[in-house]
Amino acid sequence: MSVEELTLAELDEDGLTRDTDTDSFVAANAGGNEYVNDGRTIFEIRNEGATEITTTFTAQKTTIKVEGFGQGIPVPNKTLVTDGTGSNIVEAAIILPTAGYNDGDGRVQVTYSAVTSLKVRALRLAKVG
C-alpha cells in the first residue's frame, strides 16, 4: 500500500464547518498519509468506531540542535491514541515542529494501527490580521 498525501484545508477567520458538503475530513489511508507541514499545520484525527486506534508520526531525526542548548534534543516518534467508544466520536489534534518531523520534502509521515472508522485532515492556519 502506498502513502497518500492529504490536501491541506485552510483555517482562517471565517472558521471551518464540519459535517457539511465542504467537510475536509477524509478516510485514513491503510498505507499511511503524509502532509505538508510549515509549523502552522494542525493534524486532526476523528475516530468514529468502537476500536482504539494509535496514530504514529514518524520522527525524521533522532536529535535536533536548538540554539542556546549545548546538546542535541531527542526527537521521538509521536503517537496519539483515540479510544473508540462506539457511541461517541473521539477526536485528537497535534502540531509538530518542522525540525524533527518533516522529511526532505517538507512532509510529515503518518501511520495508523487501524483505519476502520478513522478520518483525518490537515489544517493550515492562515495568516490573518
Backbone hydrogen bonds, N-H to C=O, Kabsch-Sander energy under -0.5 kcal/mol:
donor,donor_aa,acceptor,acceptor_aa,energy
4,E,32,G,-2.1
6,L,34,E,-2.9
9,A,122,A,-2.6
11,L,9,A,-0.5
11,L,124,R,-2.9
12,D,10,E,-0.7
15,G,12,D,-2.2
23,D,20,T,-2.0
26,V,120,V,-2.6
28,A,118,L,-2.6
32,G,29,N,-2.2
33,N,110,V,-2.0
34,E,4,E,-1.6
35,Y,108,V,-1.4
37,N,106,G,-2.5
38,D,36,V,-0.5
42,I,123,L,-3.3
43,F,94,I,-2.8
44,E,42,I,-0.5
44,E,121,R,-2.9
45,I,92,A,-3.1
46,R,119,K,-3.1
47,N,90,V,-3.2
48,E,46,R,-0.7
48,E,117,S,-3.1
53,I,82,T,-2.3
55,T,53,I,-0.5
55,T,80,L,-3.1
56,T,111,T,-2.7
57,F,78,K,-3.1
58,T,56,T,-0.6
58,T,109,Q,-2.2
60,Q,100,G,-2.9
61,K,100,G,-1.1
64,I,73,I,-2.1
69,F,66,V,-2.4
73,I,64,I,-3.3
75,V,62,T,-2.7
78,K,57,F,-2.0
80,L,55,T,-2.3
82,T,53,I,-2.6
82,T,80,L,-0.5
83,D,81,V,-0.6
84,G,82,T,-0.5
85,T,49,G,-1.0
85,T,88,N,-0.6
86,G,49,G,-1.5
90,V,47,N,-2.3
92,A,45,I,-1.7
94,I,43,F,-1.9
96,L,41,T,-0.5
101,Y,97,P,-1.3
102,N,98,T,-1.8
103,D,107,R,-2.7
106,G,103,D,-2.1
108,V,35,Y,-2.6
110,V,33,N,-3.0
111,T,56,T,-2.3
113,S,54,T,-2.1
118,L,115,V,-2.2
119,K,46,R,-2.7
119,K,117,S,-0.5
120,V,26,V,-2.8
121,R,44,E,-1.8
122,A,7,T,-0.5
123,L,42,I,-3.3
124,R,9,A,-3.3
125,L,40,R,-2.7
125,L,123,L,-0.5
126,A,11,L,-2.7
126,A,124,R,-0.6
128,V,126,A,-0.7
